[in-house]
Amino acid sequence: MSNQVKLNLPGFREYRRDPTVKAAITAQAERVASTADGMAVKPRVHYEVEPAIDSTRGSVALVTTGYRTEHSGQNIADNAVHDTLRRALGSLGGA
């Protein structure tokens, strides 16, 4: 008897592109952004979320400094000096 497991990678990729999974990924990105907003040191900082989209491995959502938004300068400075996005992700069990 074999102990090998065979994965259906194309099927797993399609599962990760399912609208329900994408909604969960977007919701998690919103949690990271909200946490980062709460950790921000500079005033008027608001991190932005790009909703989940298909990627080569499934789907991905982004939390950004909001490049070219009203307060992007403050966001970029806060993240650069205080590593806010990474700390927010780490506080939720991520990297």
C-alpha positions as CSV (number, residue, x, y, z in Angstrom):
1,M,0.0,0.0,0.0
2,S,1.3,3.4,-0.9
3,N,1.5,6.4,1.4
4,Q,1.6,8.9,-1.4
5,V,-1.0,11.7,-1.8
6,K,-1.8,13.0,-5.2
7,L,-3.1,16.6,-5.3
8,N,-5.3,17.9,-8.0
9,L,-3.5,21.2,-8.4
10,P,-5.7,22.7,-11.2
11,G,-8.8,21.8,-9.1
12,F,-7.2,23.4,-6.0
13,R,-6.4,26.5,-8.0
14,E,-10.0,26.8,-9.2
15,Y,-11.2,26.4,-5.6
16,R,-9.0,29.3,-4.6
17,R,-10.6,31.4,-7.3
18,D,-14.1,30.7,-6.1
19,P,-16.1,33.9,-5.3
20,T,-16.7,32.7,-1.7
21,V,-12.9,32.2,-1.2
22,K,-12.2,35.6,-2.8
23,A,-14.7,37.2,-0.5
24,A,-12.9,35.6,2.5
25,I,-9.5,36.8,1.2
26,T,-10.8,40.3,0.8
27,A,-12.3,40.3,4.3
28,Q,-8.9,39.2,5.7
29,A,-7.2,42.0,3.8
30,E,-9.7,44.5,5.3
31,R,-8.8,43.2,8.8
32,V,-5.1,43.8,8.1
33,A,-5.9,47.3,6.8
34,S,-8.1,48.1,9.8
35,T,-5.4,46.8,12.2
36,A,-2.7,48.9,10.3
37,D,-4.9,52.0,10.6
38,G,-5.1,51.4,14.3
39,M,-1.3,51.0,14.6
40,A,-0.5,54.1,12.5
41,V,1.6,56.7,14.3
42,K,1.1,59.6,11.8
43,P,-2.2,61.4,11.6
44,R,-4.8,60.8,8.8
45,V,-3.4,57.5,7.8
46,H,-5.8,55.1,6.1
47,Y,-4.5,52.0,4.4
48,E,-6.3,50.8,1.2
49,V,-7.6,47.4,0.2
50,E,-7.6,46.1,-3.4
51,P,-10.3,43.3,-3.5
52,A,-9.2,39.8,-4.4
53,I,-8.5,39.0,-8.0
54,D,-7.4,35.9,-9.9
55,S,-3.7,35.1,-9.8
56,T,-1.6,32.3,-11.3
57,R,-1.9,30.3,-8.0
58,G,-5.5,31.2,-7.1
59,S,-6.4,34.6,-6.0
60,V,-4.8,37.5,-4.1
61,A,-6.0,40.7,-2.3
62,L,-3.7,43.6,-1.5
63,V,-3.4,46.0,1.4
64,T,-1.6,49.1,0.2
65,T,-0.5,52.6,1.2
66,G,-3.0,53.9,-1.4
67,Y,-0.6,55.2,-4.0
68,R,-1.9,58.4,-5.4
69,T,-4.8,58.8,-3.0
70,E,-5.4,61.9,-0.8
71,H,-3.3,60.7,2.1
72,S,-0.8,58.4,0.3
73,G,2.2,60.5,1.4
74,Q,1.3,60.1,5.0
75,N,0.6,56.4,4.5
76,I,3.9,55.8,2.7
77,A,5.8,57.7,5.4
78,D,4.1,55.8,8.3
79,N,4.7,52.4,6.7
80,A,8.3,53.2,5.8
81,V,9.3,54.5,9.3
82,H,7.1,52.1,11.4
83,D,6.7,49.0,9.2
84,T,3.0,49.3,9.9
85,L,1.7,46.9,7.3
86,R,4.1,44.1,8.2
87,R,3.4,44.6,11.9
88,A,-0.4,44.5,11.3
89,L,-0.1,41.3,9.3
90,G,2.0,39.8,12.1
91,S,-0.4,40.7,14.8
92,L,-3.1,38.7,12.9
93,G,-0.9,35.6,12.7
94,G,0.7,36.3,9.3
95,A,4.3,37.0,8.3
